[in-house]
């Protein structure tokens, strides 16, 4: 009988502890209110709550859904020597382009200001950023075209002139166009074009900008360098790149897996800010994501020219595990 009585008393005690803990932690009632309800004094309620914690009935955890992203951001900064890394969580039903674009746009809005100069490359990732950019009143800001135009008229490729114009509209400032092709027919024509006043001064402004925003192109095993460069690729050029160690390109310039600039015949015909001049920009941020882009993103981060990265969780984890 005593044993049964002890069991009943223990169960009643547990039920009381659960009731008091639920009222305090889940229903947000004060200890005074709980005391009036259960018929005990406030000090007794306080002791019951302590007993519930120490007995494992109440298990308190501190966290946030973004805590994994924050940890990945720190690891990316440490591993790649970045000043800034932002990692977007992609909820069910949300496209990575929307999640990363929104986070990258918010980052630019926080880092920029009324008189910011922002240099812009091209590509769908930057298109996502521009679409998500909150409207500003940066009257004296200027968006600068840092690469020539693809010129295909295909809106899915997010050409630099259109991106610059649209971003300037979102910021409330002006933009500096550079109405020349990204790749010209010969090295001689490209060399001459680089000395044209509008090209020379635009690229000089880009090299002195406060923020530079870049996409990343991936090179496949066939030597194909992605949609951005496809209008300019020939079988001979693809064969040249296929023989080279190139795995990535930014601003039309190729890089190998160790982050070294790979000189190709395309470099001599490209109108874009030279990669080494990125070192003079205040903040250079790559916006990129996707399993197929991991080797390319890894390569450009290894180059040491990029100081910031905006990506999603899946890509961040693959980058950190990539060898």
Secondary structure, DSSP 4 states (H G I P E B T S, - for coil): -HHHHHHHHHHHHHHHHHHHHIIIIIS---HHHHHHHHT--HHHHHHHHHHHHHTTSS------TTHHHHHHHHHHHHHHT-SEEEEE---TT--HHHHHHHHHHHHHHHH--TT-EEEE--SHHHHHHHHHPPP---TT-EEEE-B-B--S--GGG--HHHHHHHHHHHHTSEEE---SBSB-S-HHHHHHHHTSHHHHHHHHHHHT-SEEEE--EE--TTS---HHHHTT--HHHHHHHHHS-EEEEETTEEEETTS-EE--TTGGGB-B--GGGGGGSSEEEEE---GGGHHHHHHHHHTT---EEEEEHHHHHHHHH--
